[in-house]
Amino acid sequence: MYSSATSPTAPRIGTAQRTPTPVAVRRPVAKPVVPARPAGRIEAPGFVPRAGERLLRPRVPQPAGYGAPSAGVAGNWGKVDNAALGTPAVKAALAQITRICPAFSARQVLRQEGAHILITGLIGRTAVVAKCLNPQAVQADRRGVLVDRFRREVAVYRAFVRHRPPVRMPRLVAADHDRCVLVMERIPGRPAAIERHPANAPTPGEVRAILGAVRGLNLWRPPTDVFQQPLDYHFEVARYHSVGQLTDRDAGDLRQLLHGLGHSNWQLNHGDALLTNVMLAPSGPVLLDWEQAGWYLPGYDLAVLWSVLSGDTAARRQISQIAQAGGTLARDAFLVNLVLVLMRELRIHDVPGAGEEARLMIRRLHEDAALARRAVRAAVGTR
């Protein structure tokens, strides 16, 4: 916590009255000024300011994202980026957005690379973010999958209107299921991370808050017919086995654990609980990108967080303790989820031509996968 000091206000000195004989005027002793702390110094936990000191909250840079600060909405909110708004892909997206929100006034483009286009704007005095598919970046062979995922996210947002979740998420403003357009409120805050595998993990307090939000969602019990089961576990095991990422023994161990979990209760999970999909708002963590939400074996979100927090041993220990607190079945489900999540991360990142930093991350993922395999074998041996 940054700190600075304020000088105590000097006492008011009274005016000496004229007297026939000179009288010595006693000057008040000024209070010592507390020296200011060096700029940029971070205080350790438990720091108690001295008398006369005033603590200042550090200014954290706000990357562009869903939750960039929306202060100053009334009046001139943000600077209109005409260059980015004039590209053909963005113009096509704006045409789809204004079909469902004629009052939408675009301001800035947050993202136009990749599968989605994100545009910030105003509807009246309300700051919003519009999300739609990028018609230029989506390849023909993947378009069907991306359309299905986008429509699933629209369905999730609409379901959350009827069944309010116990976690903070952007409020739905408008949606078009057929044209794949989603308009949400823009929440002030900053992303918990700007990289899928961040080099610097969030603070311990932020990690606890994120885990609390995720666990609140996992323990929620909405109607079972509202959400789908996005992951076919047996299919995923067979797929990673067929490409050589899982050995015969690995696949057999996972199938044995899945057989024992056949009658366990499934759990509502976000499905993509990466730190990049978590916004740290003043009111607490906000979960974004709900296209993978649905029913999973217990601990899927915990496995995702464990896989990306490789540099935070304390956070991983805390996640493991939460997973094991539910008993043997919860532990086995977490291990199955963890192996499949790590296989997915290796499939995404372990590609030819990776740089030095990427190779270090891939090495860590292989080490984590070996650790998860050993844990699965130990779990199978105790059944």
Phi, psi and omega per residue, in radians:
M1 nan 2.224 3.122
Y2 -1.306 2.667 -3.125
S3 -2.483 2.703 3.031
S4 -2.541 2.938 -3.093
A5 -2.094 2.614 3.044
T6 -1.973 2.415 -3.140
S7 -1.317 2.340 3.109
P8 -1.093 2.529 -3.138
T9 -1.154 2.279 -3.109
A10 -1.188 2.412 3.137
P11 -1.111 2.640 -3.140
R12 -1.372 2.251 -3.104
I13 -1.632 2.218 3.141
G14 -1.317 2.762 -3.129
T15 -1.467 2.229 -3.135
A16 -1.232 2.380 3.104
Q17 -1.470 2.603 3.108
R18 -1.239 2.361 3.099
T19 -2.327 2.726 -3.125
P20 -1.028 -0.590 -3.125
T21 -2.002 2.507 3.135
P22 -1.095 2.338 3.128
V23 -2.105 2.285 3.133
A24 -1.155 2.253 3.120
V25 -1.585 2.133 -3.133
R26 -1.439 2.057 3.124
R27 -1.446 2.363 3.109
P28 -1.174 2.540 3.125
V29 -1.426 2.113 3.138
A30 -1.217 2.452 3.107
K31 -1.229 2.550 3.141
P32 -1.151 2.445 3.114
V33 -1.464 2.229 3.124
V34 -1.287 2.152 -3.121
P35 -1.136 2.497 3.122
A36 -1.251 2.514 3.103
R37 -1.334 2.622 -3.137
P38 -1.029 2.455 3.122
A39 -1.091 2.400 3.090
G40 1.561 -0.041 3.138
R41 -1.332 2.319 -3.136
I42 -1.822 2.183 -3.118
E43 -1.429 2.577 3.112
A44 -1.283 2.761 3.085
P45 -1.013 2.479 -3.136
G46 1.522 0.105 3.141
F47 -1.150 2.310 3.113
V48 -1.994 2.115 -3.106
P49 -1.204 2.585 3.066
R50 -1.345 2.913 3.140
A51 -1.048 2.334 3.129
G52 1.607 -0.152 3.138
E53 -1.572 2.610 3.116
R54 -2.231 2.205 -3.105
L55 -1.500 2.394 3.100
L56 -2.013 2.410 3.088
R57 -1.314 2.346 -3.134
P58 -1.158 2.566 3.060
R59 -1.516 2.045 -3.123
V60 -1.760 2.248 3.116
P61 -1.085 2.452 -3.075
Q62 -1.837 1.798 3.098
P63 -1.161 2.730 3.091
A64 -1.157 2.354 -3.139
G65 -3.096 -2.950 -3.140
Y66 -0.961 -0.695 -2.943
G67 -1.951 0.541 3.044
A68 -1.030 2.612 -3.002
P69 -0.972 2.372 -3.135
S70 -1.888 0.412 3.104
A71 -1.159 2.625 3.112
G72 1.338 0.540 -3.141
V73 -1.149 -0.730 3.106
A74 -1.219 2.171 -3.114
G75 1.732 -2.494 -3.070
N76 -1.498 1.592 -3.096
W77 -1.630 1.943 3.067
G78 1.263 2.911 3.109
K79 -1.835 2.265 -3.104
V80 -1.259 2.188 3.134
D81 -1.656 1.509 -3.061
N82 -1.151 -0.572 -3.118
A83 -1.122 -0.840 -3.136
A84 -1.216 -0.617 -3.122
L85 -1.275 -0.215 -3.093
G86 -1.660 0.012 3.124
T87 -1.243 2.676 -3.086
P88 -1.039 -0.723 -3.114
A89 -1.129 -0.735 -3.138
V90 -1.192 -0.674 3.091
K91 -1.064 -0.726 3.101
A92 -1.110 -0.694 3.110
A93 -1.146 -0.727 3.135
L94 -1.104 -0.602 3.103
A95 -1.098 -0.677 3.106
Q96 -1.249 -0.643 -3.111
I97 -1.175 -0.766 -3.100
T98 -1.231 -0.251 3.045
R99 -1.130 -0.665 -3.116
I100 -1.747 -0.323 3.119
C101 -2.335 1.416 -3.115
P102 -1.058 -0.444 -3.108
A103 -1.501 0.056 -3.108
F104 -1.188 2.217 3.100
S105 -2.022 1.905 -3.061
A106 -1.247 2.544 3.128
R107 -2.127 -0.995 -3.050
Q108 -2.488 2.727 3.060
V109 -1.773 2.048 3.112
L110 -1.450 -0.591 -3.110
R111 -2.718 2.332 3.001
Q112 -2.391 0.034 2.998
E113 -1.627 2.662 3.120
G114 1.555 -2.773 -3.013
A115 -1.412 -0.372 -3.031
H116 -2.149 2.663 3.010
I117 -1.988 2.255 3.106
L118 -2.037 2.213 -3.107
I119 -2.271 2.252 3.055
T120 -1.614 2.695 3.135
G121 -3.024 -2.940 -3.115
L122 -2.196 2.500 2.896
I123 -2.128 1.741 -2.972
G124 1.222 -2.048 3.103
R125 -1.893 0.166 -3.088
T126 -1.734 2.218 3.080
A127 -1.402 2.289 -3.091
V128 -2.365 2.903 3.018
V129 -2.202 2.241 3.097
A130 -1.840 2.371 -3.107
K131 -2.206 2.330 3.087
C132 -2.668 2.899 3.133
L133 -1.252 2.528 3.095
N134 -1.504 1.946 -3.069
P135 -1.187 -0.387 -3.101
Q136 -1.551 -0.594 -3.044
A137 -1.526 -0.320 -3.074
V138 -1.433 2.090 3.122
Q139 -1.334 2.713 -3.058
A140 -1.109 -0.649 -3.070
D141 -1.286 -0.334 3.139
R142 -1.877 -0.091 -3.036
R143 -1.081 -0.711 -3.132
G144 -1.062 -0.731 3.128
V145 -1.133 -0.776 -3.119
L146 -1.158 -0.658 3.090
V147 -1.117 -0.743 3.125
D148 -1.088 -0.731 3.130
R149 -1.146 -0.723 -3.135
F150 -1.123 -0.757 3.127
R151 -1.145 -0.560 3.068
R152 -1.153 -0.679 3.102
E153 -1.143 -0.712 3.076
V154 -1.043 -0.740 3.126
A155 -1.115 -0.648 3.117
V156 -1.141 -0.794 3.126
Y157 -1.074 -0.713 3.110
R158 -1.171 -0.624 3.092
A159 -1.150 -0.630 3.139
F160 -1.240 -0.320 3.013
V161 -1.200 -0.695 3.137
R162 -1.401 -0.623 -3.098
H163 -2.182 1.760 -3.039
R164 -1.229 2.149 -3.126
P165 -1.341 2.833 -3.138
P166 -1.479 0.228 3.139
V167 -2.153 2.765 3.124
R168 -1.400 2.335 3.103
M169 -2.634 2.790 3.132
P170 -1.089 2.440 3.115
R171 -1.323 2.398 3.117
L172 -1.278 2.263 3.086
V173 -1.781 -0.863 3.122
A174 -2.786 2.765 3.140
A175 -2.714 2.595 3.049
D176 -2.243 1.877 -3.075
H177 -1.133 -0.701 -3.060
D178 -1.303 -0.716 -3.105
R179 -1.581 -0.009 3.115
C180 1.011 1.048 3.095
V181 -2.205 2.361 -3.126
L182 -2.384 2.189 3.119
V183 -2.061 2.150 -3.078
M184 -2.235 2.824 3.032
E185 -1.183 2.649 3.106
R186 -1.756 2.114 -3.040
I187 -1.759 2.320 3.081
P188 -1.168 2.469 3.134
G189 2.719 -2.904 3.124
R190 -2.479 2.629 3.125
P191 -1.137 2.532 3.071
A192 -1.142 -0.429 3.070
A193 -2.783 2.696 3.104
I194 -1.914 0.038 3.082
E195 -2.203 2.632 3.135
R196 -1.089 -0.757 3.054
H197 -2.047 1.522 -3.008
P198 -1.216 2.495 3.075
A199 -1.270 -0.591 3.124
N200 -1.975 2.011 -3.130
A201 -1.309 2.762 3.034
P202 -1.057 2.924 3.135
T203 -1.170 2.791 3.115
P204 -0.978 -0.673 3.116
G205 -1.136 -0.692 3.110
E206 -1.176 -0.677 3.102
V207 -1.095 -0.749 3.114
R208 -1.075 -0.721 3.135
A209 -1.142 -0.714 3.123
I210 -1.130 -0.781 3.113
L211 -1.108 -0.646 3.099
G212 -1.111 -0.717 3.113
A213 -1.153 -0.743 3.140
V214 -1.124 -0.755 3.140
R215 -1.158 -0.617 3.074
G216 -1.069 -0.693 3.086
L217 -1.184 -0.748 -3.092
N218 -1.112 -0.577 -3.112
L219 -1.506 -0.093 3.140
W220 -1.302 2.516 -3.097
R221 -2.177 1.381 3.035
P222 -1.331 3.045 3.065
P223 -0.994 2.418 -3.026
T224 -1.222 -0.373 -3.097
D225 -1.517 0.021 -3.096
V226 -1.408 -0.645 -3.035
F227 -2.031 2.784 -3.114
Q228 -1.742 -3.120 3.014
Q229 -1.931 1.641 -3.021
P230 -1.211 -0.325 -3.000
L231 -2.048 2.200 3.027
D232 -1.691 1.808 -2.991
Y233 -1.126 -0.795 -3.117
H234 -1.133 -0.645 3.096
F235 -1.145 -0.721 -3.134
E236 -1.133 -0.708 3.104
V237 -1.089 -0.775 3.136
A238 -1.131 -0.646 -3.109
R239 -1.182 -0.822 3.134
Y240 -1.211 -0.484 3.064
H241 -1.229 -0.680 -3.092
S242 -1.196 -0.508 -3.137
V243 -1.646 0.066 3.043
G244 1.554 0.073 3.109
Q245 -1.326 -0.478 3.063
L246 -2.006 2.361 3.070
T247 -1.372 3.024 3.097
D248 -1.036 -0.726 -3.131
R249 -1.183 -0.703 3.104
D250 -1.033 -0.834 -3.126
A251 -1.107 -0.693 3.118
G252 -1.141 -0.730 3.120
D253 -1.107 -0.754 -3.136
L254 -1.143 -0.687 3.116
R255 -1.152 -0.606 3.105
Q256 -1.167 -0.716 3.091
L257 -1.161 -0.689 3.121
L258 -1.126 -0.611 3.084
H259 -1.092 -0.717 3.113
G260 -1.232 -0.364 3.141
L261 -1.671 0.201 -3.058
G262 -1.054 -0.535 -3.092
H263 -1.936 0.268 3.132
S264 -1.420 2.733 3.142
N265 -1.330 2.315 3.097
W266 -1.403 2.902 -2.963
Q267 -2.314 2.470 3.065
L268 -1.330 2.138 -3.135
N269 -2.206 2.691 3.062
H270 -1.136 -0.672 3.074
G271 1.577 -0.325 3.127
D272 -2.593 0.921 -3.011
A273 -1.388 0.895 3.033
L274 -1.267 2.736 3.110
L275 -1.131 -0.462 3.089
T276 -1.207 -0.285 3.113
N277 -1.776 0.275 3.100
V278 -2.084 2.193 3.092
M279 -1.804 2.253 3.094
L280 -1.601 1.715 -3.121
A281 -1.734 2.866 3.092
P282 -1.006 -0.502 3.140
S283 -1.506 -0.066 -3.137
G284 2.206 -3.090 -3.130
P285 -1.127 2.476 3.092
V286 -2.139 2.230 -3.123
L287 -1.633 2.330 -3.105
L288 -2.075 2.983 3.042
D289 0.952 1.445 -3.014
W290 -1.763 0.381 -3.051
E291 -1.218 -0.323 3.137
Q292 -1.805 0.125 -3.085
A293 -1.167 2.524 3.120
G294 2.867 -2.869 -3.101
W295 -1.552 2.209 3.115
Y296 -2.287 2.925 2.906
L297 -1.104 2.602 -3.064
P298 -0.977 2.399 3.016
G299 1.664 0.215 -3.120
Y300 -1.179 -0.811 3.107
D301 -1.083 -0.657 3.102
L302 -1.107 -0.675 3.118
A303 -1.134 -0.691 3.111
V304 -1.093 -0.804 3.139
L305 -1.136 -0.690 3.120
W306 -1.071 -0.671 -3.065
S307 -1.207 -0.510 -3.080
V308 -1.726 -0.115 3.135
L309 -1.778 0.873 -3.068
S310 -1.163 -0.467 -3.109
G311 -1.606 0.065 -3.095
D312 -2.091 1.593 -3.106
T313 -1.124 -0.675 -3.122
A314 -1.128 -0.715 3.124
A315 -1.141 -0.724 3.119
R316 -1.119 -0.683 3.102
R317 -1.110 -0.706 3.121
Q318 -1.133 -0.721 3.114
I319 -1.109 -0.760 3.127
S320 -1.089 -0.683 3.125
Q321 -1.146 -0.701 3.101
I322 -1.107 -0.736 -3.118
A323 -1.139 -0.658 -3.101
Q324 -1.423 -0.274 -3.103
A325 -1.186 -0.346 -3.137
G326 -1.469 0.021 3.121
G327 1.780 -3.018 -3.054
T328 -1.124 -0.744 -3.117
L329 -1.138 -0.718 3.113
A330 -1.135 -0.655 3.093
R331 -1.122 -0.788 -3.133
D332 -1.116 -0.710 3.122
A333 -1.116 -0.716 3.114
F334 -1.080 -0.723 -3.129
L335 -1.160 -0.702 3.086
V336 -1.088 -0.811 3.118
N337 -1.067 -0.708 -3.081
L338 -1.131 -0.762 3.136
V339 -1.089 -0.783 -3.113
L340 -1.174 -0.657 3.109
V341 -1.143 -0.754 3.127
L342 -1.155 -0.638 3.062
M343 -1.096 -0.690 3.107
R344 -1.131 -0.750 -3.139
E345 -1.116 -0.669 3.090
L346 -1.161 -0.670 3.116
R347 -1.125 -0.608 -3.124
I348 -1.297 -0.749 -2.930
H349 -1.767 -0.475 -3.076
D350 -1.450 1.377 -3.098
V351 -2.199 2.722 3.118
P352 -1.087 2.587 3.094
G353 1.463 0.219 3.138
A354 -1.217 2.515 3.127
G355 -1.316 -3.125 -3.084
E356 -1.107 -0.776 3.140
E357 -1.108 -0.697 3.110
A358 -1.158 -0.641 3.124
R359 -1.137 -0.651 3.083
L360 -1.114 -0.720 3.108
M361 -1.144 -0.706 3.118
I362 -1.103 -0.682 3.098
R363 -1.080 -0.746 3.107
R364 -1.105 -0.683 3.117
L365 -1.115 -0.700 3.087
H366 -1.119 -0.703 3.100
E367 -1.116 -0.726 3.103
D368 -1.126 -0.691 3.134
A369 -1.132 -0.698 3.096
A370 -1.118 -0.699 3.091
L371 -1.097 -0.741 3.132
A372 -1.154 -0.656 3.098
R373 -1.084 -0.760 3.124
R374 -1.100 -0.674 3.118
A375 -1.158 -0.645 3.099
V376 -1.139 -0.752 3.120
R377 -1.111 -0.679 3.090
A378 -1.147 -0.683 3.126
A379 -1.155 -0.687 3.104
V380 -1.143 -0.643 3.136
G381 -1.192 -0.357 -3.133
T382 -1.652 -0.020 -3.108
R383 -1.404 nan nan
